[in-house]
Amino acid sequence: MTIKKKITISVLSFSFLIPLLTFLINKEVTLNKLSDNFFMLALFFLIIGGFILVLSSGFFDLFQKNMKHLFHLRRNDEPKEYVPLSNIFKKKPIYWFFVGGIFLLISIFSALLS
């Protein structure tokens, strides 16, 4: 499945799910409540995207290497293989940022209309 299909499926499914959940919980759907709910969903996607971006950039690799070395000196045992965090998170955060950005635009648009 390509990234365009994943983005499209995610945006369409959440776009139908958020108003439905808003109606089931509050028994009414207003633009203000929809704006709040879409904003919270956008924050979720943007925070995960930012987290993946920071870890995949290699920012914490030196810190992780030094902590691994320090714990090896304390235990005096054979060191385990060092795998940097930037190699673990090889996924690009574009999916998370794109979906979060779309929901943020929906939130801003519905806030301006209310």
Secondary structure, 3 states (H helix, E strand, C coil): CCHHHHHHHHHHHHHHHHHHHHHHHHCCCCHHHHHHHHHHHHHHHHHHHHHHHHHHCCCCHHHHHHHHHHHHHHHCCCCCCCCCHHHHCCCCCHHHHHHHHHHHHHHHHHHHHC
